[in-house]
Amino acid sequence: MKTNNAKPLKNLVSALALACAFAPAMAAMQTVTLAVPGMTCVTCPITVKKAISKVDGVSKTEVNFDKREAVVTFDDSKASVQKLTKATTDAGYPSTIKR
């Protein structure tokens, strides 16, 4: 008896292709600016940057001591503003979104 395994494989490949097509639409890169007023010395940005960089989904972090802010680019399917502000707060530098 001969079995045809091509159809289930074709269905699997089609399903994977469909899933991949929609994956980029579900996740988006976001950039936010966080106000971090508690940075009081020039070494504070190092701690803030390390804390933010540990959040899963963060791809870029720029911390500016003079402006007391952090500009963060992240994948919104993995990270959120709440996770970012929690990371800075847990490191001793409470932050809020700058509008």
N, C-alpha and C positions, 0 to 999 in steps of 0.2 A: 504494500500500500504506500502510495506516494503522498507526502504532506507538503503543503505550500506555506512556508514560513515568511514569504515575501510580504504578504498583506499586513500581518501584525507589525513587522519592522517598518513598513511604509507608514503605518498609522502612528507609530512611536516617533519617527522622524518628523512627521507633519506636526504632531503635538509639541515637540521640542522647538521647532521653528516658530510656531505660533507663540509660544511662551517667550521666546527670545525677542520676538517682534514687539511685544507689549512691555517688556521689562524696562526699557529706557523711558517709556512714557509714564511709568509709575514713580520713578525716582528722578529727582531734579537737584542740580547743584544750586545751593543758595549761598548768598553772602550777606552777613550781618555785621553791624558795628556794635560792639558792646562798650558801654561806659564803665570804666574801672577806676573810680575815684580814689580808692585806697592805696594806689601805687605811690609811695612816698620817696623812693630812692631809685637810682638808675639800675639797680639789680632786680628790682621787683618784676619788670617785664619778663625776665628769664623764667621765673617761677610761674607766672601767668601763662606764658607760651607753652611751657611743659605740661601744665595742667590741661589746657585746652587741647593740645596735640594728642593727649591720651584718649580723648573721646573718639569712639569708633565712628568713622565716616568723615572725620575732619581731614581735609586735603591741604589746607593752607591757613597759616596764622601769622598775622603781622601785628605786633604790639608796639604802640607808640607811647613812650613815657611822657613826653611833653603834652600830648593831647589827652593822656589818661584814658586810652581806648585800645581795643583790640578788634581788628577786622578779621573775620573768620569765614572761610569758604568750606562748606560741608555738604554731604549727600543727605538730603532730607528724609531718605528712607531709613537711614541709620542713626542720624543725630537730630537734635532739635535745639532750639534756643534754650529750653529748660535744662537740657543736659549740659549745655555750654556754661550757663550761669551757675549751675550746681557745681561744675568742675572748678570754676574760679572761686566760688564761695568756700568749697571744701579746702582749697589751697590757702584760704585766708584773705581772699580778695573778692568780696561781693561785687557782682556786676549786674547791670540792667541793659536791656536793649536800648540803643541810642536811636532816636527817631529824627 
